[in-house]
Amino acid sequence: MTDRFVAVLAGGLSHERDVSLRSGRRISAALRTVGVTVQEWDADANLLHRLREHRPDAVVVALHGGEGENGSIQTILDLLSIPYVGTDPDACRRSWDKPTAKAELARAGVLTPDWVVLPHSTFRELGAAPVLESMVQRLGLPLMLKPDKGGSALGAQVVRDAANLPTAMVGCLAYSDAVLAEKFVDGVEVAVTVIDGPDGPEALPAVEIVPESGVYDYTARYTAGLTTFHTPARLDPKTADAVAELAVTAHKLLGLRDISRTDAVIDPSGAVHFLEVNLSPGLTETSLVPMAVEAAGRSLGAIYAGLIDRAIARSR
Amino acid sequence: MTPGQPPERLGARSLDPHLQRYAARAAGMTASEVRALFAVASRPEVVSLAGGMPNLAALPLDFLSEQVASIITDEGLTALQYGSAHGVPLLREQICEVMALEGVTGHPDDLVVTVGSQMALDLVTRIFCDPGDIVLAEGPSYVGALGTFASYQADVRHVAMDEHGLVPEALRAALGAAQQAGRRVKFLYTIPNFQNPAGVTMAVNRRAEVLDICARHDVLVIEDNPYGLLGFDGQIYPALRSMDADNVIYLGSFSKTFASGLRVGWALAPHAVREKLVLAAESASLCPPTLNQLIVSRYLATHDWKGQIKSFQSMYRERRDALLSGLEQHMPPGCTWTRPDGGFFVWMTVPEGVDTKAMQPRAVTARVAYVPGTGFYADGFGSRQMRLSFCYPPPERISEGVRRLASVLTEEIELLNTFGPSTSRSLSGPQTPTPDTA
């Protein structure tokens, strides 16, 4: 690996730029520890020029949100025939759109909280009050509101009182044109990292998330100390197997490649519900993938170096 | 994980082993969505009407380069050595000449050079405020000051402003309320000229009244005056300190009139206070950077700094005009804003129901940035307000930024029309006068 030159793409113009820059720094440092030569590049107007000029052996996409996860950057890399770690553009598009991913998994029999997805225009044209009322009737309260695309819990919130729903909708729609309303499942939150290996996708130990405030929002995610993590999750073996199986199923069904992270919740009956999948998971100091890697007794740098090898081999 | 091998049990982790050790004042130091969104504002595609960075393009860089080289050659062993916490004597004398433009007659001995006026504010708060002490500040007020007051656990009470600055009647009411509650007010913090963030200036005829009210209530006045020489018509207002040398601590800075990166500011204080400030400064930083002080001193001695300030005034005037004209042209009905005669900022109030903090992601998507109003209040107000700065982008970018902002606002209003008013968007600002009612 020592003669490999890898570009880590981080930053971009999405709402998650700050998180992405931190992920980029972390993965770059990890790759350097295993002897990879790394340059960190922003996804800006100079990117194409840099890619053409420097022709990295491979690219690690540490962009979160927007171009980094909707398949755009991956399309560019395919056009330039530059190998990259991660999912191909078509599967990116499917998974990036949360409702599409949920629908695909639900069709395959995976349990996922009931949901409704609607754009602002529907509320405008049909009147917000009756649509919100129908939404609450269907999903009950509390319910979870999320932008239909995007990560880091930006714009996501739990709504416990119908009176707060209009404000929450306005906040959520500031991030995206459509909102995903989900039945709120109270239970144990876990995140499972899946890594592609020689024998197929493998789930790393689940990480259990216990936010101090009760909600794993942006502040709880990126302020060290505001969330307690249990690695591995405090699950009985049967449930641990079930969450691992769910994550591998999501990875395969959605056509994800190299690495993904599935977020799930286990309700009091022990049933595991799929929440969402991340095809460019956070790699910051407070992110879940590095914790899972550590719990697996492996190193982030070595895992990514292996994924880089796979990406290069794929392109030959 | 090797197949068949159980995962390593790392147990419960908070990722911060020092969690139980932090002082209470660190409680609010958390990650925030607003801060995260500002990361995008640094990209050139985004028109940032958010930052308060002075525009240094007009500085004579070649001349400065020669002067810095000459300082190292001629006085290198002094410039690179520790100095006095009080500050370089020659610079203190020169600062007194700068302040004389505003009618201040201070003695160099009563002046302490600090690492920007931010440090001066920190030192003043440190020596005067115990946790829970009341500090009065204009509503809205400078976010950096609010951060300092919070770090000393002061209890900030805002005093309303109108288009003529701090409202004396509101000051009397705030002092009366504190007195009635048996609480001691330690000081009034005010930015009388081209206030940050409101852009308004305290009317000259109000200044004596404000000082009189504070004196009667035995309340110290902290006058923060970074923008005083940046009046667009060249008018220089008399400093509060020029009217009351005993009860006013004056904070000044070269950040807006010369170079913010040098971090050279100062405090002019009554003698006894000055002694404490020097001791506090010693424990904070030993001394302000000697080289930077010598650079400022050399600049004041060898460059036409007054002429330079005039060129800054004209540059910022042009930018202010671009912002105001863009607002007139593009903003939807129901928006009001201040019309500053100097400084860097315009304060805008948006229609009822719009929450400028909640709207920020939409603005970032549209590649324009502003600062939501809530950051300028210690009590949660300001959700209908935003600060727009015109100091950094060139006029044509400002116009483009305002155009983008107007369309963001129009979309947000449309969204509110869809979802109707909400009870949780009520903390818009003081019910008394606001700075943008002119």
Boltz contact constraints between the chains, C-beta under 6 A:
constraints:
  - contact:
      token1: [A, 13]
      token2: [B, 43]
      max_distance: 6.0
  - contact:
      token1: [A, 15]
      token2: [B, 361]
      max_distance: 6.0
  - contact:
      token1: [A, 17]
      token2: [B, 39]
      max_distance: 6.0
  - contact:
      token1: [A, 17]
      token2: [B, 40]
      max_distance: 6.0
  - contact:
      token1: [A, 18]
      token2: [B, 36]
      max_distance: 6.0
  - contact:
      token1: [A, 18]
      token2: [B, 39]
      max_distance: 6.0
  - contact:
      token1: [A, 123]
      token2: [B, 418]
      max_distance: 6.0
  - contact:
      token1: [A, 124]
      token2: [B, 418]
      max_distance: 6.0
  - contact:
      token1: [A, 128]
      token2: [B, 418]
      max_distance: 6.0
  - contact:
      token1: [A, 128]
      token2: [B, 419]
      max_distance: 6.0
  - contact:
      token1: [A, 166]
      token2: [B, 419]
      max_distance: 6.0
  - contact:
      token1: [A, 166]
      token2: [B, 420]
      max_distance: 6.0
  - contact:
      token1: [A, 166]
      token2: [B, 422]
      max_distance: 6.0
  - contact:
      token1: [A, 167]
      token2: [B, 422]
      max_distance: 6.0
  - contact:
      token1: [A, 167]
      token2: [B, 424]
      max_distance: 6.0
  - contact:
      token1: [A, 169]
      token2: [B, 419]
      max_distance: 6.0
  - contact:
      token1: [A, 170]
      token2: [B, 358]
      max_distance: 6.0
  - contact:
      token1: [A, 170]
      token2: [B, 415]
      max_distance: 6.0
  - contact:
      token1: [A, 170]
      token2: [B, 419]
      max_distance: 6.0
  - contact:
      token1: [A, 171]
      token2: [B, 358]
      max_distance: 6.0
  - contact:
      token1: [A, 173]
      token2: [B, 415]
      max_distance: 6.0
  - contact:
      token1: [A, 174]
      token2: [B, 358]
      max_distance: 6.0
  - contact:
      token1: [A, 174]
      token2: [B, 359]
      max_distance: 6.0
  - contact:
      token1: [A, 174]
      token2: [B, 361]
      max_distance: 6.0
  - contact:
      token1: [A, 174]
      token2: [B, 362]
      max_distance: 6.0
  - contact:
      token1: [A, 175]
      token2: [B, 361]
      max_distance: 6.0
  - contact:
      token1: [A, 205]
      token2: [B, 7]
      max_distance: 6.0
  - contact:
      token1: [A, 218]
      token2: [B, 33]
      max_distance: 6.0
  - contact:
      token1: [A, 219]
      token2: [B, 30]
      max_distance: 6.0
  - contact:
      token1: [A, 219]
      token2: [B, 31]
      max_distance: 6.0
  - contact:
      token1: [A, 222]
      token2: [B, 31]
      max_distance: 6.0
  - contact:
      token1: [A, 223]
      token2: [B, 30]
      max_distance: 6.0
  - contact:
      token1: [A, 223]
      token2: [B, 31]
      max_distance: 6.0
  - contact:
      token1: [A, 224]
      token2: [B, 15]
      max_distance: 6.0
  - contact:
      token1: [A, 224]
      token2: [B, 16]
      max_distance: 6.0
  - contact:
      token1: [A, 225]
      token2: [B, 14]
      max_distance: 6.0
  - contact:
      token1: [A, 225]
      token2: [B, 16]
      max_distance: 6.0
  - contact:
      token1: [A, 225]
      token2: [B, 19]
      max_distance: 6.0
  - contact:
      token1: [A, 228]
      token2: [B, 12]
      max_distance: 6.0
  - contact:
      token1: [A, 228]
      token2: [B, 14]
      max_distance: 6.0
  - contact:
      token1: [A, 229]
      token2: [B, 13]
      max_distance: 6.0
  - contact:
      token1: [A, 230]
      token2: [B, 12]
      max_distance: 6.0
  - contact:
      token1: [A, 231]
      token2: [B, 10]
      max_distance: 6.0
  - contact:
      token1: [A, 232]
      token2: [B, 7]
      max_distance: 6.0
  - contact:
      token1: [A, 286]
      token2: [B, 15]
      max_distance: 6.0
  - contact:
      token1: [A, 295]
      token2: [B, 7]
      max_distance: 6.0
  - contact:
      token1: [A, 295]
      token2: [B, 8]
      max_distance: 6.0
  - contact:
      token1: [A, 295]
      token2: [B, 10]
      max_distance: 6.0
  - contact:
      token1: [A, 296]
      token2: [B, 1]
      max_distance: 6.0
  - contact:
      token1: [A, 296]
      token2: [B, 7]
      max_distance: 6.0
  - contact:
      token1: [A, 297]
      token2: [B, 8]
      max_distance: 6.0
